[in-house]
Amino acid sequence: MAIRVLLLAAALLALSSSHGAIASDPSLLQDFCVADKMSQVRVNGLPCKAAKDVVVEDFFFSGLHMPGNTTNKQGSAVTAVNVAQIGGLNTLGVSLVRIDYATNGLNPPHTHPRSTEILTVLEGSLEVGFVTSNPDNKHFTKVLNKGDVFVFPKGLVHYQFNRGTTHAIAIAALSSQNPGVITMANAVFGAKPSISDDVIAKAFQVEKNTVDWIQAQF
Ligand SMILES: *[C@@H]1O[C@H](CO)[C@@H](O)[C@H](O)[C@H]1NC(C)=O
């Protein structure tokens, strides 16, 4: 009997955790919940504005035909279209980005804590990759050409690099209205206030002055 109860508990746990793994943003309880950006209410996501005040523009954005400005240290630019740009995306669990890459442009290693990403190359070619979690840290990498599609699983560190001879353009869809971005280098070396150099030196197994030098770049 005790074993049966235990097995049942284990099965329920497996069910609930596999359900958790499938979920992206929580599912809808209504047709839409257009973000009321003026509201002082704080909830997980954004509060809904009154349905009578919802207009077609709440579901609209124009501008992804425009190239991003890649004149920066990384040589890349991300134009995001998430709930910040389209209030109607609130609670819908999807968003988009356009990414432009100069030649040698890099979208540096980063993660989206709340989102899987599916990316397609519209112009040029990209070397892309992601790394699995500990302890394996297996690196999956591939060169993508125009029309190719690649997936970066939720939460994993990933990047895109343009080794091609022309600029590159990609569009990516993300499984959250607000995927979030953690850029590894910025989070570790550019934290404000800084993470102590002895902490980073020990983590990266390098001298403290090497860490100080890298921190000074941010
Ligand atoms: C692109 O960004 C650079 C660096 O910030 C700036 O000097 C330049 O004017 C920008 N170009 C356009 C077209 O906005």
The ligand as a Tripos MOL2 file, in Angstrom:
@<TRIPOS>MOLECULE
LIG
   14    14     1     0     0
SMALL
NO_CHARGES

@<TRIPOS>ATOM
      1 C1         24.4090   54.6160  -35.5110 C.3       1 LIG1
      2 O1         25.0370   54.6500  -34.2570 O.3       1 LIG1
      3 C2         26.2390   55.3920  -34.2430 C.3       1 LIG1
      4 C3         26.9070   55.1740  -32.8950 C.3       1 LIG1
      5 O2         26.0340   55.4380  -31.8300 O.3       1 LIG1
      6 C4         25.9150   56.8530  -34.5310 C.3       1 LIG1
      7 O3         27.1060   57.6070  -34.5430 O.3       1 LIG1
      8 C5         25.2180   56.9310  -35.8870 C.3       1 LIG1
      9 O4         24.8000   58.2540  -36.1180 O.3       1 LIG1
     10 C6         24.0160   56.0150  -35.9470 C.3       1 LIG1
     11 N1         23.4900   55.9840  -37.3100 N.am      1 LIG1
     12 C7         22.2170   56.1950  -37.5800 C.2       1 LIG1
     13 C8         21.8440   56.0920  -39.0230 C.3       1 LIG1
     14 O5         21.3970   56.4500  -36.7130 O.2       1 LIG1
@<TRIPOS>BOND
     1     1     2 1
     2     1    10 1
     3     2     3 1
     4     3     4 1
     5     3     6 1
     6     4     5 1
     7     6     7 1
     8     6     8 1
     9     8     9 1
    10     8    10 1
    11    10    11 1
    12    11    12 1
    13    12    13 1
    14    12    14 2
@<TRIPOS>SUBSTRUCTURE
     1 LIG1         1 GROUP 0 **** ****
